């Protein structure tokens, strides 16, 4: 699965979105569906005059997975985190 861009499609404002000001620069490092429409997104947040951080946005509801498919979901989560780490390293190296 190739991570795709996603956004908050419900129109609801999350507690993280409320705390972010327009002065923050956000860069999506990785994002993708982990199961049944549940999206995991990983962002680099660079606020003005504050240390940057990585924000992992987990699904807002618990995600039930059968034991048969659990290893597939775990692999997708690991792949997303690895993709985000690679993207962050590229940003830090100045290649992006």
N, C-alpha and C positions, 0 to 999 in steps of 0.2 A: 504494500500500500504506500503510495507516495503522499506525503503530507500535503494538504491543501489549505488554502487560506480559509478562515471562517470568521464569523462575526456573531455578535449577540443577536439572534434572529427573533427573540421574544419581545424585544423592545424594553425589557426590564433592565434597570441599571443595577450592576453588582456593586458590592462594597468596595471592590478594588477600583472600579471605574470612577466612583465618587471621589476617591482620594487623589486621583491623578489630575493634575492641572494641565492646561494647554501648553505649559512650558516644558512638559516632559517629552522626551523623544522616545518612542517605543518602536522596537524592531522585532518582528516576529522571527524567532529562531526556528521553530518547527510547530506544526499543528496537524492534527489528523483525527479521524474517527477511530476510536478504540473498539467500540461495539454498539450496534443498534442506535446509531445517531449520537452517541456520547462522544464529545469532542475534548481532546486534551491539547492545550495550547501552551507554548513556552515562549516567553517574551524577554527581551533585554530592555530594561527601563533605565533611561539616563536622565534623571531630573537635573535641572539647573542648580548648580552649587551644592549638590548632594552626591554621595557615592552611588554608582550605578548598581543595579541588582538584576537578578534573573527571577522572573515570576512564572511559576507553574500554575496554570489555571485548570484545575480538575473539573470534571462534570459536577453540576450542582446537585444531582441526585445520585443515590447509590446505583451502581450498575450491576445487575445480576448476570452471571455468566455460568453456563453449565460446566461441570467438571471436565467434560470432553473438550471444551473450547478454551478453558482457562489458560493453557500454555500458549495458545495463539494470541490471546489478549496480552499476556505478559510479554511476549515477543514484540508485539506492536508498541507497547509502552517503552520497552527498552530501545527499540529502533528510533522512536521519536526523541527520547532523551539523548541517544547517541548522535542523531542528526543535529539536535540543538547544540550539543557540545562541539561538534565539528564546525557548525556555523559560527559559534561564538569564538572559537579559535581563529577562524579565518578573519573575523572582524578585528580581533585583537592584533593579528599579524598585519593588518592594513591592506589585505588583498581584496576587500569588498568595499 
